[in-house]
């Protein structure tokens, strides 16, 4: 399913859960798996697991994209002719305007060469089938902040966090207090503006 609206600065599209697809051509079988992912370490773990599970397959080709800016991506042909596997898979990720996603296509060779055009079509079709089975969702772009303040400012800080619906990731309350929060980018300016108006509160934007 393809959502019809283009991603804004405040949200992005990804998939909710793992999905799978398949394409067959002249004896070769292409098994496609799509995963929601958040880091390159997560991607490596999934790839290692698939290579163990499908250890008898000839190729494990893949493409992924991370981040709401859509600028961090990779495609890998895993031994197939250059540009015939990973790029077609990445092309479907781009077509569906998705990020934080990994698609792996596992190929079992059927004994007949498919040629460049046949391979491109096969990998693209397998990836498309996996995405057609996926639930595509829209997620808020979020920012993370560390909020530091004296204990005397606790009530004022907590009141703002509650009213602005900031999510508390962790907290350390002592004479000097610290809270790690996340909030959708769309509401971040309002949150920091209100917290900045409280005496002795220090706010730091944390990079991913």
Secondary structure, 3 states (H helix, E strand, C coil): CCCCCCCCCCEEEEECCCEEEEEEECCEEEEEEEEECCCHHHHHHHHHHHHHHCCCCCEEEEEEEECCCCCEEEEECCCCCCCCCHHHHHHHHHHCCECCEEEEEEEECCCCCCHHHHHHHHHHHHHHHHHHCCCEEEEECEEEEEEEEEHHHHHHHHHHHHHCCCEEEEEECCCEEEEEEEEEHHHHHHHHHHHHCCCCCEEEEECC
